[in-house]
Amino acid sequence: MTRTALVLAAHGSRGEPAVNAQIRAYADAVVARTLFDEVAVAFHQGDPSFSDVLDQLTAEDVTVVPVMTSVGYYSDTMLPRELARNRRYAGVTLRQTAPLGTHASLVDIMADRVRSLYKRFGLLTGAGTPPPFQAEGDQDGSPKGRGEGGGVSLAVIGHGTSRHAQSRNTTRDLAAWLRRMRIADEVAAAFLDDDPPVDSLLERVRHASVVVAPFLIGVGPHAVGDIPRRVGLAVSENATPPFSGRVGDRLVVCDAPIGADPRIVDLIVELAFSGCAGATDGDRGTASPAEAWR
């Protein structure tokens, strides 16, 4: 019987151990489902690397899921190139699925998370003004979050990069779908390393309350610290998301990266099996990426 393996391929980080530990936790959750003979992780920054992960497996049939938010340089160029450097590359049936971030169900997961924040922080969309809100750390009991016009602006934050023209598209498509769902009075996209930048977000949105939704996989210090600070929130070293507070006359709430959601493992498994379906023995090409947000 042919042995099967699943590889979770991620960018990873050598400076933030929590990022790689998170991918290993995903792998452990998949192992517990006993769906594959082997489950492994591989990193651009970390061990094992893309270029030696296949050599550490014994399976003949290998599916690689890029645990990345978008089609881009790392999924389209770096990962296939480095996988081809494995000694076992020519001897396995290899399939690479679309990146995790293109899974259509992420729209619903993001919408669920945003609605949960509305409930937790007492936010209202539409013409009404949000009710009184006491931000974490405020002790005076005064009403927070009131502003002219009321309503909620939602900001979807992607990483972005100049290395690949499509890297920003998934974030913008996600924002567009949330806009069509009328999940907020206004939906904008911003980026850590692209335009428009996170730093100018509050200058571009209109409403008194702003919900920031990081469309990132990693939950390391970069994601949970850099984003809230760049939108003006004061975040203590040991604080955990969601973060909240006043920035000028705005109430700002910043969620954890979407990679923290436990439903992510379900999407990884779905991608793995969609990658397996329809592939033939000896297929050397990568699976065609599914249309995002169909």
Beta strands, then each sheet from edge to edge (+ up, - down):
strand 1: 4-10
strand 2: 38-43
strand 3: 61-66
strand 4: 93-96
strand 5: 152-158
strand 6: 186-191
strand 7: 209-214
strand 8: 243-247
strand 9: 250-254
sheet 1: 2+ 1+ 3+ 4+
sheet 2: 6+ 5+ 7+ 9+ 8-
end
